[in-house]
Amino acid sequence: MKKEKLTKEEEVVLKLNKNKIIIGIPKETSFQEDRICLSPESVGVLTSDNITVFIEEGAGLGANFSDSDYSENGAVIVSSSDVYKKSNLILKVEPPTIEEVKLMKENQILISALQIKAINKNYLQKLLDKKITAIAFEYMEDEVGEISIVRAMSEIAGNTSILIASEYLSNVNEGKGLMLGGISGVPSAEIVVLGAGTVGEFASRAAIGLGASVKVFDNHLYKLRRLKNNLNSNIYTSTLQPKLLSKCLRRADVVIGALRGDFGRTPCVVFEDMIKQMKERSVIIDVSIDQGGCFETSRLTTHSNPVFINNEVIHYCVPNITSRVARTASNALSNILLPVVLNILKFNNFESCLKEFKGLKKGVYIYNGMLSNKNVSDWYDIDCYDINSLLD
């Protein structure tokens, strides 16, 4: 990682003036993405402080926020090109596409997801060439060191996965006709959760709340201990022992795949011969499908055609489950991003803001057109500058 300071010719100070800055929120164009970064109420907080907010026409419709909801809160409804060409600060859920990057102007600040595994080196170079300062949801920390956006979306995905499972157990969706919690004299459904991270924890929490019997598997003992402590429950936990897992799968009515790969593809831990032994019309929800999935039989599905049947087992493999509840997810994003924007606007320049808010600084992966994140540098083999040296 390079440590040297910039020359005077290379230095650019990002000036911030809340009375002149324009915040732009474009419409998401990525497949199945219905979320938006700020709710109308959050936009109202900004505009009441004389901050200009541009919203692309129709940007909130996926989350059931109309253009009038935003205009009534002081936003200016504009075209896509105006959002990118006239805004100083862009707030976006998914990373901008190549076409959208072409519309951006130099020295803009971009706050969005990075999705390092989904983009390529050519895409990253175009952001660098535009001298963009880019902040990633995946690296941005709050005041207690939590990557709050990732956690919030994981909580939603975990809760939602159990509600989806309940739908596909019902007769209406040609399921087994089971209720998750059962009643007196009737046993509850058995749920196996693969992964004890945030998704697994909140899937387990929701399932227990509905009265289901839950078993959690993970190879990280500290995650299993944390989950039991957080749930305040003597829940069944185990490491991923194939024979024991296979035995539990044979009895399961629902299996939630919530494993994440530390780097790269999610490990596949449930193979087809295991799935062949599962109950007919049992349900698999593969939340890990965006990283390849943890079931050998998984394949990508969509919100419009979400399930398929393999070996008489119902598979739900839709990536980006949080977009299924886009309004809740958008409100969660808004709760996190509004304070970030307000903190940025407290300062006359972006350098001072980053020096004050260390968690925001950790989210910066491009600063004034220079790569400043070691993970991204290693992934794409591009020279990296130390962010602290750039800010000195």
N, C-alpha and C positions, 0 to 999 in steps of 0.2 A: 504494500500500500504506500502510495506516495505521500510524503509529509511536507513537501516544500510549499511555501506561500505562493500566491499568484503575483504576477507582475502588475503594475499599475494599469497597463493596457488591458489585462484580463479581468481586472476587478469590476464587478457590477454590484452596486448596493440596491437591493430591492426596496424602493421607497413605498411607504404605506401612508395613505391619508384617507381616513374613513369617509370624508366628505367627497372624495374623488374616486375612490376605489369602486369597481363594479364587480359584484359576485355573480358568476354565471352558472346556471344549472341546466345542462342539456338533457334532452330526452335520451333514455337508454336505447341503444340499437342492438345490443347483444341478444342472442336467442334466449327466450324465456326469462328475460330480466324485466321485472315490473316495479322494482323499488326506485325510490328517489331519495336524495340525500337530506333534504329539509322539508318538514311539514309546513303547511300554510301558516300555522301559529308561530313557528320559529322564524319564518320569513318576516312575519309581522313584527317580531322583536327587533330584527335588524333594520327594517324600514322605518320604524318609529324612532330610530337613532340616526335618521337621515343617511342610511346606507342604501345604495342602489342595488337592487337584485333583479337580474335578468333570468326569466324562466322560459325555456323553449316551449312553444305551443304544444300542448298535449303531453308534456313531460310527466305529469302526475296522474294521468288517467289509469295507468296500470295499478296504482295503489288507491284508486277511487278518489283522487283529489282532482277537482276540475280546474280549468284555467281561471274561472271566476273566483274559486276559493283562494287562489294566489293573488289575483289582481285586487280583490277586496282587502287583502293584507298588504297592499302596497307594491307588489311585484310588477315588473314590466314584462308583458308577454311578447316574445320576439321570435325570430327565425333561428334555425340552427347556426347559420353562418354568423349572425350577430352575437350569439352567445359566445362563440369561440373567438371572433375577431375583436370584440369590444370589451370583453371582461378581463380583469386583472387576476382574479382568483376563480378557478374552475373547481366545482364540487361535482364528483361523478362517482357512481357505484362501481361499474366495471371500468377497466382501463380504456381510454379512447382508442378507436380503430385507427388504422393507417390514414384513412380518408379524413378522420376528425383531427388527427395530428397535423395534417396539411393545412387545416383551417386555423390552427392556433398561431398566435403571434409570439415573438421572442419575449423572453423574460417573464412569462406568465407563471403563476403558482398553480399547480395541479394537486388536488387531494383526491385520491381514488384507491381502489384495489390495484395491486401490481400483477398478481397471478403469474409469478415467475416461470412456472412450468408451461403456461399457455402461450406466452409471447416468444418472439425470437430476437436474435441479435440485430437484425436489420431494423426491426421495430424500435428497439431500444436506441439505436444509433440516430434514428430520426428525432426522437425526443432530445437527445444530446445536441444534435445540430441546431435545434430551435432554442437552445439555451434555457430550457424549461427548468424550473425548480419543482421537483415531484416528490410527494409524500405518500407513502403506502400505508393502507389500513393494516397490513400484516405486520408492520414494524412499529407503528405508532403506539406509544404507551401513555397511560393516564398517570395521575399523581402518585399512585401506589404501585406502579410498575406493571399493571395489567394491560394486556393488549385488548382493550375493552370492546372494540368493534368485532373482532374475531370471536370473543367470548359471547357477546350478545347474540350474534348470528348462530353460534353453536347451541346456545340455550334454546333458541327458537326451533332449530332443526331437531333437537332431541325431543322437545315437547310435541312437535308436530308429527314426528315419526310414529308416536304411539297413537295419536288420533287417526292417522292414515291406516295404521294396522287395524284399529277398531272398525273402520269402514269396511275393509276387505275381509274381515271375519264375518260380516253380516250377510244374511240371505240376499239382501238387495244387490250386493255385488258378487253373488254366486259363491260366497264364502261358506264356512262350516255352520254359520248361524250361531256363533258363540258370542257371549258377552264377556268382556275382558275381566270384570271383577267377580262374576258369578253372584250367587245369592246364598242364603242359608240353605244348607242341604245340597247345594250344587257347587262343585269345585270351580275355582277361578281358572282362567286361562294361564298357561305357562309361557313365560317370555324369557328368551335368552338374548342377552345384550353382549355383543363383541366389542370391547373397548371401554375403558373406565375414565376416558377424558371427559371434557365438558358435555359433548353430545351424549355419551353413554350415561353420564350422571343424570342429566335432565330427562333422558328417556326412562331411566330407572325410576326417577322421582315421580314422573307422570304415571307410569305403570303401577307403582305401589299405591299412589293416590287413588287410582281407580279400583284397587283391590286385587290386582293380578299378582301371581307368584313370579318372582324375578330371580334370574341367575346371571351373574356378570363374569365375563372372562377377559383377562388381559395379562400380558407377560410382564408388566411393570408392577411390582408389588407395592411400591409407594403410591401408585394411582389407586390400586384396590383399597389400600388402607385409608387414603384420603376420601374415597367415595363412601366407605362405610361410616367414616366420621361425619362427613357432610350430610349424609342421609339420616344419621342418628338411628341406624337400623342394623340389626344383625343379619344383613342380606347375604345370600349365598354368593361367594366369590371363589374364583379359581384361576390358576394360570392356564394357558392354552395347551393342555395335554390332549392330544388327538383322540385317544380312546374315550376319555371322560367327556370331551366335547361332543363326540359322535353319539354317545349315550344320551346326553342331555338334548341334542337336536332331535333324536327320535321321539322324544316326549313333548317337544316344544310345539306350541300353536303359532307363535310369532318369534322371528329372529331378526334382531336389529343389528346391522353392520355399521359400527361406529369407530372402526380402527382407522388410524391415520399413519401414513408412512413418514418417518422422520425426514427423509429426503428422497423424493421420487415416488414410485408407485406404491399404493397400499399393498401390504402383504396379503396374498390369497391364503386363507386359513380354512375355508370350507370347500371341499372338493365334491365333484359330482356324485361320487359313490356315497358320500354322506347324505347328500340331498335326496338321493333315491330312497333312503331309509326313513325320511321324514313323513309325517302324517299327510294324507291327501288333503288338499286345500288349506294347508298351513300357509303362513304368509312370511315372506322375506322382504324387509325394507333395507335396501343397501344405500345408506347415507354416504358411504365412502366412494360411490360410483364416479364422482368427479376426479378421483385419483386412481381409477381403474377398478375399484370394487374389491371386496374381500371374499366374494363367492365366485367359484369357477364358472358358474352358469349365468352370472350377471351380464347384461348388455344394456346400453343406454336406452332409456325411454323418455317420453315427453309428457308435459302436463296434459296435453290433449289425448294422448294414448299411453297412459302411465304404467300399465301392467302387461305381463305376458305369463304364460304357464309353461313351466318346464318340469318334467318328472312329476306332474300333478301338484306342483307347489306354485303358489302365486308369487311372482317377483315384481316388486316395485323398485325401479332403478332410475328415478328422475334426479338429475343433478340440480343443485340450487333449490332445495326444498323450501328455503325461506321465501322465495318468490311466490309460493303457494299462498302465503299469508302476507302479501306485500305491504298492506297498510300497517300492520303491527311491526314488520321489519323496518319500514320507513320511519315510523315513529321512534323506534329504537336507535336507528342511525342518527336521526335528528337530535335526539337527546344527548348524544355523544359529540356530534359535530358542531352544534351551535356554540357551546362553550369554547371549543377550539377556535372557531372563527372570531368570536368576541375577544379572546386572548390575543390573537394575531393583530387585531385592529387597535389594541391598546398602545401599540408601538409605532414609531415613525418609520422604522425599517424592519425588514424581516430578520436581519442578522441579530438584532437586539432581542427579538421574540424568541429565536432559537436558543440564544444564550440563557434566557430566563427559564424556558420550558424544555427541560432535558428530554422528557418523553416525546415531545413533538420532534425534537432534533433527531431522535433515534429513528423516526419514521422517514427521514429524508434519504432518498436513494439517488437523486440527482440534484445538484446544487449549481445553479447558473450554468447548466450545460456540462457539468463535470460529475462523473460517477463518484458517489461517496458512500456506497454500501458494500462491505466486503463480501457478503453472500452473493449479491448480484454480480460483482466483479469476478468471483470464482466461477460462477455458473456460466458466464459468457466470455470469460477470459479477456476482459477489458481493464485497462489501467484504472486504478481507484485512488482518489485523493482522500486524505483524512479530513473529515468534516470540521474538526476543531481547528485545523490549520487554515481551512478555507474561511472560517469565521473570525480568525485573529485579525 
